[in-house]
Amino acid sequence: MIVNPDEKGWEIIYQQAHALLAAEIGFAWLPAKRPLHFMQTLAAIAQHDDGQKDWTGHYALTPAGAPANFTQLPFSLEQARQVMKEARFQGRWRSLLTSMHLSFLYKELRGQKQEWDTFLDEQQTNQKLWRQQLKIKKAEARYAYDFMQWCDRFSLILCRNELPEMERALEISNGPDGIRYEVTLLKTGVVQVNPWPFEVAQLNISVEARCLTQLQFGSDQELAQAMWQAPIHRKEWELSKVK
């Protein structure tokens, strides 16, 4: 989950909600620049964080008892395998993109544990096999994954409140087309993306977040209970083309 400090406590956004926002961003992309198997690609984006562990063990709290942001959690091979297992129920294209995403996220773990290396090697082998079976060129798969990664990154910027103040521009990342995209929060509250990558000139998007006023928790179960009872609010953004 994504955990943001809030004046009342913690603002929390589930990873799955962030992924849905990423898919919503991708859905608006210019038709001429969309990747292969567009709807399947959107499904891969929307579900790339599925397979999360249940509220067991110490995976949801920091040592101080605060809700743990996803960046604070250790790598779980069990969870990574579950992510791939769920992807394969929807076919080889989603499996390919999900596998590429896991390879990107965990490539720096190589050399630390044999079982982790085995998992990463499996991803490379499977990616090659799926490309061959689907008759997909490596560049086409790369374009689709870069699209997925761009949408994921933009969603994270919004969900993690990373937009700079004073109308300073922030790089999202290079898009699948190799173009550098930047985002700016205007004083009016409108968010501008430059260059504009979407089909329409204005776009309204949103994600659900929960507000916790309790700062510390004694167990994962206590946090889970508080999460289900927490009030929900909708974070909204108006995206607009630079005029």
HELIX and SHEET records of a PDB file:
HELIX    1   1 GLN A   15  PHE A   27  1                                  13    
HELIX    2   2 PRO A   31  LYS A   33  5                                   3    
HELIX    3   3 PHE A   38  ALA A   46  1                                   9    
HELIX    4   4 PHE A   70  GLN A   72  5                                   3    
HELIX    5   5 LEU A   77  ARG A   88  1                                  12    
HELIX    6   6 ARG A   92  TYR A  106  1                                  15    
HELIX    7   7 LYS A  107  LEU A  109  5                                   3    
HELIX    8   8 GLN A  114  LEU A  134  1                                  21    
HELIX    9   9 LYS A  138  CYS A  159  1                                  22    
HELIX   10  10 ASP A  220  GLN A  229  1                                  10    
SHEET    1   A 7 ILE A   2  ASP A   6  0                                        
SHEET    2   A 7 GLY A   9  ILE A  13 -1                                        
SHEET    3   A 7 GLN A 202  LEU A 212 -1                                        
SHEET    4   A 7 ILE A 232  LYS A 241 -1                                        
SHEET    5   A 7 VAL A 191  ASN A 194  1                                        
SHEET    6   A 7 ARG A 180  LEU A 185 -1                                        
SHEET    7   A 7 ALA A 169  ASN A 174 -1                                        
END                                                                             
